[in-house]
Structures are given as structure tokens and as C-alpha cells.
Amino acid sequence: MNEAKFVHPNPSSTDWSFRKIAAMLSAGWHILLAFVIGMLLLAILYLALSTPKYTTILKVVPIASQNPGVSGRLGGLASLAGVSLGLSGQDSDFGLFLDGLKSRETAAAVAGEHEIVSRMFPAEWNQTTKSWLPPPETILSRLKRSLLGPNESWRAPDASRVQEFITTNVKVVVSQDSSIVLVSMENADPEFARNLISRLAYHSDRLNRERALVRAADHVRFLETELARETLAVQRDSLTELLTQQLRTRMMASSNLPYSADIFSAASTVDRPTSPNRPLILIGALVFGHFLGILALFAREEWRNEKQQEEFGK
């Protein structure tokens, strides 16, 4: 008879009804509130300590072609004349321009512009001595070295490091619905970002222009030689049109106007910081605080159930 009073329903930790959960949340509202406030305070502290970054955007478009389809027609003429010039169209010139934005050649050209590179790696430039120095070692860098081993020795910024920076930080967004291509970058120094992506566009177009000028000059010499010794009228007409096109290409590449890409909208920076995303971080802290608070309440309830089971087992 004495043992009968201990026959009690076993409180199961998995028996979670809606009413039980509601009662648990109601009784532990102060714990839930503490977690939410704690996460919000951490988020506010992070936002206060973080450096705001701004997005800079440059818009470029292909150079408008004055003779649509001329490349294909001239390719046929070249075949008829029995020559191969490796002609490229306007689209491929623009594609080369976009690829060139992050190329080693463009990075090497930018690496020669000290004003940009010194702001690209500000922690390594000593303004007093006007020289490059290894960045000061931090706790994170020491921890990384101890875990992963010593990294390659430090070297002053060069074309390789500049290209790595450009590849990591500069984005090229090509739209399927528009010919406008966005070249963007997010950085804490808007003036530096505007200068960098503007110079990238300039150098990529310049390198394209120089390559086209060399090709066109070589093609002109070749076509003039072929034309001087050709006697058939049909082939002479084909060679003459090819020569005219190459002279036109040489003229365009020799001018001071953009060759492979036109600036649709100069580099500009948004007024408000885009990173860190303050609303998103605060909302995330609010949601995560609720999640941790509810998790803590469930853990506390589980602990209470285990204590009750131990007491019932005595």
C-alpha cells in the first residue's frame, strides 16, 4: 500500500503539447527576453565597431557598331581572297574588355599607380618613411600561423597581389536583358573605389586598343602586299574591301575615343553604407535571440523533467 502512492505518470521529456509549450514560454518570458536583449546588444556592439562600406558602380556598354554584321561578311571576303586575318567582331572586343578588367596585364598597369596601390593596402604603406612594410601582426594572424604553419614570406604589393585584390573585390555583372554591364566594388573608401574601377576600365580598353592597333597595322601591310601582286579582279575587290576595313580599324584604334567599351555611367557611390546590412543584422539578432531563448527554456524543462524522474524513482 505504501508503494501505491509512488505510482505516478512518468513525465516524458518528449510529451510537448501546445498548452505545455505555451505555459513554459509564459513562465520563462524573462529568460527569453534576456536572450533577445543580449543578442541585440551584441549586434549593436558589432555595428558600432565595424567599418561601414559603400558600393561603387561603373556602367559600361559595347561601342556601337557602325556596320552590323561586317565581321561575318569580311570573313567571307577573306576566305574568297584566300587569306586569313583572324577578324573579331564588336562583341568579342567587348568580351575581351570585360575579361581584361581582372587580367594580369591590367593589374600590372594599376600596380604602377602608387596613389591607388597605397590605398589598396593602407596597412602596409608607411606614410612617414614612404616605404612598404609588413602589416602589424595580430592575434588572428598568430593563431592562423600556429594552426596552418608559416605562410609565404611577405612581399611588397606587386601585379600578382593587385590582381588578387581585384579578383576578390571587383564584381562584373552581365545582364541578359540589357547591354549595360555593371562593374561594382564595395569598400570603406569610396574615392579609392571610384578611382580603381575607373582605372581598370581605362587600362583594359587601352590594352585592347594597343593589341588591335598592332593587328590592324600587320593586316594592312599584308593586304597591301597581296593587293600589289594580285591580278584577278574578284580577288582584288575582296582584298580592297578587307584593306578598307583594316584601315578603318587602325583609325579607330588610333583615336583618343574608347575602343572596345563606352562609359554609360561614370563610377558613382551610393549615399548610404551597404555593409554591414544594419536592418538584416538587427532582425537576425532578434530572431536568433528568440531561438536561443526558446532552446534554453526547453533545456531547463528537460532538466526539470529529469530531476522529477529521479525523485519519482526514489
C-alpha positions as CSV (number, residue, x, y, z in Angstrom):
1,M,0.0,0.0,0.0
2,N,2.9,2.4,0.7
3,E,4.3,1.9,-2.8
4,A,0.9,2.7,-4.4
5,K,1.4,6.4,-3.8
6,F,4.5,6.4,-5.9
7,V,2.7,5.1,-9.0
8,H,2.8,8.3,-10.9
9,P,2.7,9.1,-14.6
10,N,6.2,9.3,-15.9
11,P,6.8,12.9,-17.0
12,S,8.2,12.4,-20.5
13,S,10.5,15.0,-22.0
14,T,9.1,14.4,-25.4
15,D,5.5,15.0,-24.4
16,W,5.2,18.5,-25.6
17,S,1.7,19.7,-26.1
18,F,0.8,23.2,-27.3
19,R,-0.5,24.1,-23.9
20,K,2.6,22.9,-22.2
21,I,4.9,24.9,-24.5
22,A,2.7,28.0,-24.1
23,A,2.9,27.6,-20.3
24,M,6.7,27.1,-20.5
25,L,7.1,30.3,-22.6
26,S,4.8,32.3,-20.3
27,A,6.7,31.2,-17.2
28,G,10.1,31.8,-18.7
29,W,9.4,35.1,-20.5
30,H,12.1,36.8,-18.6
31,I,14.7,34.3,-19.8
32,L,13.5,34.7,-23.4
33,L,13.7,38.5,-23.0
34,A,17.2,38.3,-21.6
35,F,18.5,36.3,-24.6
36,V,16.8,38.7,-27.1
37,I,18.2,41.8,-25.3
38,G,21.7,40.1,-25.1
39,M,21.7,39.3,-28.8
40,L,20.5,42.8,-29.7
41,L,23.3,44.3,-27.6
42,L,25.9,42.1,-29.3
43,A,24.5,43.1,-32.7
44,I,24.6,46.8,-31.7
45,L,28.2,46.5,-30.5
46,Y,29.2,44.8,-33.7
47,L,27.7,47.5,-35.8
48,A,29.3,50.2,-33.7
49,L,32.8,48.6,-34.1
50,S,32.5,47.6,-37.7
51,T,33.7,49.9,-40.6
52,P,30.9,50.8,-42.9
53,K,31.4,50.0,-46.6
54,Y,29.9,51.7,-49.6
55,T,29.1,50.2,-53.0
56,T,30.6,52.0,-56.1
57,I,29.2,51.2,-59.6
58,L,30.5,51.9,-63.1
59,K,28.3,51.1,-66.1
60,V,29.8,50.2,-69.4
61,V,28.3,49.3,-72.8
62,P,29.8,47.9,-76.1
63,I,30.9,50.5,-78.6
64,A,28.0,50.9,-81.1
65,S,28.9,49.2,-84.3
66,Q,28.5,51.3,-87.4
67,N,28.4,48.3,-89.7
68,P,26.4,45.4,-88.2
69,G,27.5,42.0,-89.4
70,V,30.6,43.4,-91.1
71,S,32.8,40.9,-89.4
72,G,31.0,37.9,-90.9
73,R,30.9,39.5,-94.3
74,L,34.6,40.3,-94.2
75,G,35.4,36.8,-93.0
76,G,33.7,35.5,-96.2
77,L,35.7,38.0,-98.3
78,A,38.9,36.9,-96.6
79,S,38.1,33.3,-97.5
80,L,37.3,34.3,-101.1
81,A,40.6,36.2,-101.3
82,G,42.5,33.2,-99.9
83,V,43.7,35.0,-96.8
84,S,43.2,34.6,-93.0
85,L,43.1,37.6,-90.8
86,G,41.5,36.3,-87.6
87,L,38.9,39.0,-87.7
88,S,37.0,39.7,-84.5
89,G,33.6,41.4,-84.1
90,Q,32.5,44.1,-81.8
91,D,31.1,41.6,-79.2
92,S,34.4,39.8,-78.9
93,D,36.2,43.2,-78.4
94,F,33.8,44.0,-75.6
95,G,34.2,40.5,-74.1
96,L,38.0,40.9,-74.2
97,F,37.5,44.2,-72.4
98,L,35.4,42.6,-69.6
99,D,38.0,39.8,-69.2
100,G,40.8,42.3,-69.2
101,L,39.3,44.1,-66.1
102,K,40.8,41.3,-63.9
103,S,43.7,40.3,-66.1
104,R,47.4,40.3,-65.0
105,E,48.2,42.9,-67.6
106,T,45.6,45.3,-66.3
107,A,46.7,44.6,-62.7
108,A,50.3,45.3,-63.7
109,A,49.3,48.7,-65.1
110,V,47.4,49.5,-61.9
111,A,50.3,48.4,-59.8
112,G,52.3,51.2,-61.3
113,E,49.9,53.8,-60.0
114,H,51.2,54.4,-56.5
115,E,48.3,56.6,-55.3
116,I,45.9,53.7,-55.9
117,V,48.1,50.9,-54.6
118,S,48.9,52.7,-51.4
119,R,45.2,53.0,-50.6
120,M,44.6,49.4,-51.7
121,F,47.0,48.2,-49.0
122,P,46.9,51.0,-46.4
123,A,48.1,48.9,-43.5
124,E,51.4,48.1,-45.4
125,W,52.2,51.7,-46.5
126,N,54.3,53.8,-44.1
127,Q,53.5,57.4,-44.9
128,T,56.4,58.7,-42.8
129,T,59.1,56.7,-44.4
130,K,57.4,56.5,-47.8
131,S,58.0,52.7,-48.0
132,W,56.2,49.4,-47.8
133,L,56.4,47.5,-44.5
134,P,54.9,44.1,-43.4
135,P,51.5,44.6,-41.7
136,P,51.5,44.5,-37.9
137,E,50.9,41.0,-36.6
138,T,47.5,40.5,-34.9
139,I,46.2,37.7,-32.6
140,L,44.3,36.3,-35.5
141,S,47.4,36.1,-37.8
142,R,49.4,34.5,-35.0
143,L,46.6,31.9,-34.5
144,K,46.5,31.2,-38.2
145,R,50.2,30.8,-38.3
146,S,50.2,28.4,-35.4
147,L,47.4,26.3,-36.9
148,L,48.3,26.3,-40.6
149,G,52.1,26.8,-40.3
150,P,54.1,29.8,-41.6
151,N,52.8,31.3,-44.8
152,E,54.9,32.5,-47.7
153,S,57.2,35.5,-46.8
154,W,55.7,38.9,-47.1
155,R,56.4,40.9,-50.3
156,A,55.5,44.4,-51.3
157,P,52.4,44.8,-53.4
158,D,53.0,43.8,-57.0
159,A,51.0,42.8,-60.0
160,S,50.1,39.4,-58.5
161,R,48.8,40.9,-55.3
162,V,47.0,43.7,-57.1
163,Q,45.3,41.1,-59.3
164,E,44.3,39.0,-56.3
165,F,42.8,42.1,-54.7
166,I,40.9,43.0,-57.9
167,T,39.6,39.4,-58.4
168,T,38.4,39.3,-54.8
169,N,36.8,42.7,-54.6
170,V,35.6,43.8,-58.0
171,K,32.4,42.3,-59.4
172,V,31.3,42.3,-63.1
173,V,27.6,41.8,-63.5
174,V,26.3,41.0,-67.0
175,S,22.6,41.3,-67.6
176,Q,20.7,39.0,-70.0
177,D,18.1,41.7,-70.7
178,S,20.4,44.7,-71.3
179,S,23.7,45.5,-72.9
180,I,24.7,47.6,-69.9
181,V,27.3,45.8,-67.7
182,L,27.9,46.8,-64.1
183,V,31.4,46.9,-62.6
184,S,31.0,47.3,-58.9
185,M,33.1,47.3,-55.7
186,E,32.3,47.6,-52.0
187,N,34.9,49.4,-50.0
188,A,35.2,51.7,-46.9
189,D,37.0,54.3,-49.1
190,P,34.5,55.4,-51.8
191,E,37.0,57.7,-53.5
192,F,39.6,54.9,-53.8
193,A,36.9,52.5,-55.2
194,R,35.8,55.1,-57.8
195,N,39.4,55.6,-58.9
196,L,40.2,51.9,-59.0
197,I,37.3,50.7,-61.2
198,S,37.7,53.8,-63.5
199,R,41.4,53.0,-64.0
200,L,40.6,49.3,-64.5
201,A,38.2,50.3,-67.3
202,Y,40.8,52.7,-68.8
203,H,43.7,50.2,-68.8
204,S,41.6,47.3,-70.1
205,D,40.3,49.4,-73.0
206,R,43.8,50.8,-73.7
207,L,45.4,47.3,-73.8
208,N,42.6,46.2,-76.2
209,R,43.3,49.3,-78.3
210,E,47.0,48.6,-78.5
211,R,46.6,45.0,-79.4
212,A,44.0,45.9,-82.1
213,L,46.4,48.6,-83.5
214,V,49.2,46.1,-83.8
215,R,47.0,43.6,-85.5
216,A,45.5,46.1,-87.9
217,A,48.9,47.5,-88.9
218,D,50.1,44.0,-89.6
219,H,47.0,43.2,-91.6
220,V,47.3,46.4,-93.6
221,R,50.9,45.6,-94.6
222,F,49.9,42.1,-95.5
223,L,46.9,43.1,-97.6
224,E,48.8,45.8,-99.4
225,T,51.4,43.2,-100.4
226,E,48.8,40.8,-101.5
227,L,46.9,43.5,-103.4
228,A,50.1,44.6,-105.3
229,R,50.7,41.1,-106.7
230,E,47.0,40.0,-107.3
231,T,45.7,40.2,-110.8
232,L,42.2,38.7,-110.6
233,A,39.5,41.4,-110.4
234,V,37.3,39.4,-108.0
235,Q,40.1,38.8,-105.5
236,R,41.4,42.4,-105.9
237,D,37.9,43.6,-104.9
238,S,37.8,41.4,-101.9
239,L,41.3,42.4,-100.8
240,T,40.4,46.1,-101.3
241,E,37.4,45.8,-99.0
242,L,39.4,43.9,-96.4
243,L,42.1,46.6,-96.6
244,T,39.4,49.3,-96.2
245,Q,38.1,47.7,-93.1
246,Q,41.5,47.2,-91.6
247,L,42.4,50.8,-92.3
248,R,39.1,51.8,-90.5
249,T,40.1,49.6,-87.5
250,R,43.5,51.2,-87.4
251,M,41.9,54.6,-87.5
252,M,39.5,53.8,-84.6
253,A,42.4,52.3,-82.5
254,S,44.5,55.4,-83.2
255,S,41.9,57.9,-81.9
256,N,41.5,59.1,-78.3
257,L,38.0,57.7,-78.0
258,P,37.1,54.5,-76.2
259,Y,37.8,51.5,-78.4
260,S,36.1,48.4,-77.0
261,A,33.7,49.8,-74.3
262,D,32.0,53.0,-73.7
263,I,31.2,54.5,-70.3
264,F,27.5,54.6,-70.0
265,S,27.6,56.0,-66.4
266,A,30.7,57.1,-64.6
267,A,31.7,55.5,-61.4
268,S,29.5,56.7,-58.6
269,T,29.0,55.7,-54.9
270,V,25.7,55.2,-53.1
271,D,25.0,57.6,-50.2
272,R,24.3,55.0,-47.5
273,P,26.5,52.1,-46.4
274,T,25.7,48.8,-47.9
275,S,27.8,46.8,-45.5
276,P,27.2,45.8,-42.8
277,N,23.5,45.4,-43.5
278,R,22.1,47.0,-40.3
279,P,18.4,46.1,-40.7
280,L,19.3,42.5,-41.6
281,I,21.8,42.1,-38.7
282,L,19.3,43.5,-36.2
283,I,16.5,41.3,-37.4
284,G,18.8,38.3,-37.4
285,A,19.8,39.1,-33.8
286,L,16.2,39.4,-32.8
287,V,15.3,36.0,-34.4
288,F,18.5,34.3,-33.1
289,G,17.9,35.7,-29.6
290,H,14.4,34.2,-29.6
291,F,15.8,30.9,-30.9
292,L,18.4,30.7,-28.2
293,G,15.9,31.7,-25.5
294,I,13.5,29.0,-26.5
295,L,16.3,26.5,-26.7
296,A,17.3,27.5,-23.2
297,L,13.7,27.1,-21.9
298,F,13.4,23.6,-23.5
299,A,16.8,22.7,-21.9
300,R,15.6,23.9,-18.5
301,E,12.3,22.0,-18.8
302,E,14.2,18.8,-19.8
303,W,16.4,19.2,-16.8
304,R,13.4,19.6,-14.5
305,N,11.8,16.5,-16.0
306,E,14.9,14.5,-15.3
307,K,15.0,15.8,-11.7
308,Q,11.4,14.8,-11.3
309,Q,12.0,11.3,-12.7
310,E,14.9,10.9,-10.2
311,E,12.6,11.9,-7.4
312,F,9.8,9.6,-8.5
313,G,12.3,6.7,-8.7
314,K,13.3,7.0,-5.1
